[in-house]
Amino acid sequence: MIRISAFLLVAGLALPVTCHGEESSSSPLLVIGIDGGSWRAIEPLIDSGRLPHLARIKTEGAWGEMRAVPPLISPALWTEAATGRPRSEHGLIDFEISGSRVASSARRVKAIWNILSEEGRKVLIVGLLGTWPAEKVKGVIISDQALNKAIDRRAHPPEALSGFGPFPAWNFTHPQQAWRLRRLLPGGSPREGDRQLAWMFLRDESLLRAAEHHLRRLRPSLFWFHLWGVDYASHFHWNDPEFLARYYEFADEAVGRLSRAADSGATVIVLSDHGFEGYVPQDGDPNPRATGRHSTDGILLARGPGIRPCSGVKASLFDMVPTLLYLQGLPVSQEMPGRVLYEMLAGDPPKAEIIASYESNRRPPETVPSAALGEEERRLLRALGYLK
């Protein structure tokens, strides 16, 4: 790290926040990413009592809007959240680049897990888009390609995919496994598109089980989990409130399971890369079945020792890394355009220390591996309109 000043001067935004709380303290960070999570869906479900874990975080902690910058392509957005840098700098701009899947080795800047590993802190990253091939860190990375047995470096260390039961959790194409979808299907009846739903649910549940196991074993300083199925459900079932509610209930269950598996003193942060809104496909639309589309207004909720109750927080994905570094007692790089979310931090937090860069000892560039998208992933991305 290159230190240039004792303080970081951050241009504040005029935020309609109402906050109160106690002195902040450092604690493990539990970050749960709900891809496509939207207040338009969540608030009615909280009001009806169907999302108890998210409701508790909202009631006892800070909450507000997480703003994303278009184009709203998830690998680019999650990498902005994980690096604090725009896609023009980090380089992971889409699901597929030059005919090959997006690869972490093409990322041009450090992610939060690289920074914390270099500071000697354990990390656990599970399922986040753009993390294949799994990098060497102090801890565990289970990449977004963990279920794709056709490629190498699905996890670091490789044995991270064993020791907690079958992985994947089941064979979703086996006829006898269809019953697992009943919890997501109103009436329990199969419908068009259930193959993608089955794969997405298998992906999320398998990674969730792995995350629970490693959280209990590793006790990391930073945990980051990515749940993808809400995005799929929102694309194709936005106008089917009961269907959408059931996947949100599973997402809420995941928040509860991960919170129980983590250190009891952890700070829990739930965010989305973008939101959703209703949509009527137009002629020639690449996704003619869609009833929902991405919106720039995602979700942010936080609760824990370092967080005070706040409403109306206005954040951007670029604010995630500065805030996580601050909560870990580390400086913020002046290369990061975001800010520390002081308004949701307990006590009277001092300004963060600033450094010039975390890139002075950037790892040597790797040859970007070439690997095609897996069959089920390609089916899914084509259905979503990302691929032709």
Secondary structure, DSSP 8 states (H G I E B T S, - for coil): -EEEES-----------EE---------EEEEEETT--HHHHHHHHHTTS-HHHHHHHHHSEEEEEE--SS--HHHHHHHHHHSS-HHHH---SSEETTEE--GGG--S--HHHHHHHTT--EEEES-TT--S----SEEEE-TTTT-TTSS--EESGGGGSSSS-SSSS-TTSGGGGGGGGGTSGGG---TTHHHHHHHHHHHHHHHHHHHHHHHHH--SEEEEEE-HHHHHHHHHTT-HHHHHHHHHHHHHHHHHHHHHS-TT-EEEEE-S-EEEE----TT-S-TT-SEEEESEEEEEEESTTB--EEEEEEEGGGHHHHHHHHTT--EETT------GGGBSS------EEEES-TT-------------HHHHHHHHHTTS--
